[in-house]
Amino acid sequence: METIRRLRKNYDFQDVFNNGESTANRQFVVYVLKNPEREYSRLGVSVSKKIGNAVTRNRIKRYIKEAFKHLEDRLLIGCDFVIIARKPTADMNYHDSFKSIQHVLKRAGVLLRHRG
């Protein structure tokens, strides 16, 4: 199982924003750019300063990364994901964040059924 790598460069984020498809719910927006030739997925996280102080923003980023770690075996392989957190995430705990991320990924069509 390949770990999800991170999007770090601005041009990678811009590529996903300009060429990917977006799906949203009240808490998160997810942009997905499918690249079937790649053997791994990449994740980028964006949390605006409007959401809270640095402690709050970093907590939200940890929640998103941890949720992706738990869902990585169910995600489509070879996609670039950019997750943007919205204001309601500032008051959410991990369980609520996980459920919301799972919901928005299902809506985007990139979360497969659980492999058991």
N, C-alpha and C positions, 0 to 999 in steps of 0.2 A: 504494500500500500504506500503510494508516493505521498509525501506531505505536500500540503498546499503552500506554494511559494508566495512571496509578497510582491505586489506592485509598488515600486518606489520612485520611479522617474516620472516627471510631469508628462512627458510625451506618451508614456504608457497609459496614464489616466486619460489624457485627451483622446487617445485612440479608442478607448472603451466608450467614452462619452459621445464621441462623434459617430462611431460605427456600430455601437452596441444597441441593445434594446433595453428599455427601462420598464420596471414594474414597481409598484409602491403599495404600501398600506399606511396606516396612520403614523407608525413609528419609524419605518425604514424605507429607503428607496434603494433598489438594486439595479445596477446596470450589468448586463451580461453580453460579452463578446465571445462568440463560439469560434474556436480554431481547432478543427478536428485533427490536424496534423500533429499538434502538440500532445505529448504524453502525460502532461501534468496540468493542474489548474493553478491560477494565481489569484490572490486576493489583495484588494486595496481598500483601505478604510478611511473615511472622511467624517470628522466630527467638528462642526463649526464652533467658533468661540461664543456664539450666541446661546449655546446650550448650557454652558456653565463654566465653572473654573477648571483649572488643569486637572485637579483630582477627579472631578466628575467626568471630564472628557476621556481621561486615561482609563477609568473604570469601564466606560462604555466600549472603548476599543478592546479592552481585555475580554469583555463579554462577547463581542462579535467574533474575535479570534477563537475563543474557546468553543463557541457554537459551531463554527466552521470545522474545528478539529473533530467535534463529535459527529458532524454530518458528512465528513469528507468521503466516506465509503458509499454514500448515497447520491453524491453530486455527479453530474456529467463530467467526464474527463476532457481536458483541453479547453476549458473556458477561462476567460478573465472576468473576475467579479469585482465590482466597486460597490461597496455598501456605504450609503450616506445616512447618518443618524438624524432624526428629526427631534424637535423639542420634547415630546412626551417621553423619550428614552431617559431623560435625566432622572426621572422618579421611578424607574423600573428596576426590579431585581433581576438576577441572572435567569431565573426560571421564566419570567415573563418575556425577557429579551429573547431567550431561546425559542419560545413558542412563536413570537412575532417574526423572527428571522426564518424559522421553518415555514411559516405561513406565506411570507413574501417569496421565498424560493419555490414553493409549490405553485404559486400563481405565475411565476416566471417560467415554469415548465422545466426546471433544471434539477429538481429533487426527485429522485427515483424512489420507487417503493422500497421498503426495508428489505434487505437481503438477509434471509434467515437460515 
